[in-house]
Amino acid sequence: MFWTYIIYSEKFDKYYIGYSIDIEGRMAAHNHPKNKGYTKKLQPWRLVYSKSFENKHEAMKYEKYLKSLKSKIALIELINNDKL
C-alpha cells in the first residue's frame, strides 16, 4: 500500500505534501534531528492528512494533484471538508 500525505509545521505555518510506502517511518524521518532535507528546518511536523492507494503511480498522481493547488486556503478547505 502507498500513501499520499500532508504534514504541517505549526511553528512555521507551512505544509508539505509527499508520498511513501511507509507513512510512519516517513514521519519519523521528517522529524528526525539528523534529517538533512528540506523539512529539517521546519520541524516539528504533524500529519494532517493521509490517503492510501493500491499502487505507487496513483499515490504519485494524487501528490501531483495536491501540489497543483494554487492556494493554501484551498488545501486547508479540502483537508477540513475531507474531500481529498
C-alpha positions in Angstrom: 0.0 0.0 0.0 1.2 3.5 -0.8 0.3 6.7 0.9 -0.1 10.3 -0.1 0.2 12.6 2.9 0.2 16.2 4.0 2.2 17.3 7.0 2.1 20.7 8.7 4.6 22.7 10.6 2.6 24.9 13.0 5.8 26.7 14.1 6.3 28.0 10.5 2.8 27.7 9.2 4.0 25.5 6.3 2.6 22.4 4.6 4.5 19.6 2.9 3.0 17.1 0.5 4.6 13.7 -0.2 4.1 10.0 -0.8 5.5 6.9 0.8 5.1 3.2 1.2 5.8 3.6 5.0 4.0 6.6 6.3 5.0 6.1 10.0 8.7 5.7 9.0 8.4 8.7 6.8 7.0 10.8 9.6 9.8 9.7 11.8 12.3 10.7 9.1 10.8 14.2 8.6 11.0 14.8 12.4 14.4 13.2 13.0 17.1 15.5 14.3 19.6 14.3 11.7 17.3 14.9 8.8 19.3 16.7 6.1 16.4 17.5 3.7 14.1 20.5 3.2 11.8 19.5 6.0 14.6 19.7 8.7 14.5 23.5 9.1 10.7 23.4 9.6 10.5 20.8 12.3 8.4 19.7 14.1 5.9 18.2 11.6 2.4 16.9 12.3 0.5 14.6 10.0 -2.8 16.3 9.0 -4.0 14.1 6.2 -3.2 10.8 4.5 -4.9 8.7 1.8 -4.0 5.2 0.8 -3.5 3.8 -2.7 -3.0 0.4 -4.2 0.0 1.4 -6.3 2.8 4.0 -6.5 1.5 5.5 -9.7 -1.8 6.5 -8.1 -0.2 7.9 -5.0 2.2 10.0 -7.1 -0.6 11.2 -9.3 -2.6 12.3 -6.3 0.5 14.0 -4.8 0.9 15.9 -8.0 -2.7 17.0 -8.0 -2.4 18.3 -4.4 0.8 20.2 -5.3 -1.1 21.8 -8.2 -3.5 23.5 -5.9 -2.6 27.2 -6.2 -3.8 28.2 -2.7 -3.0 27.1 0.8 -6.6 28.1 1.6 -7.9 25.6 -1.0 -5.8 22.9 0.5 -7.0 23.7 4.1 -10.6 23.6 2.9 -10.1 20.3 1.2 -8.5 18.9 4.4 -11.3 20.2 6.6 -14.0 19.0 4.4 -12.3 15.7 3.8 -13.0 15.9 0.1 -9.5 14.8 -0.8 
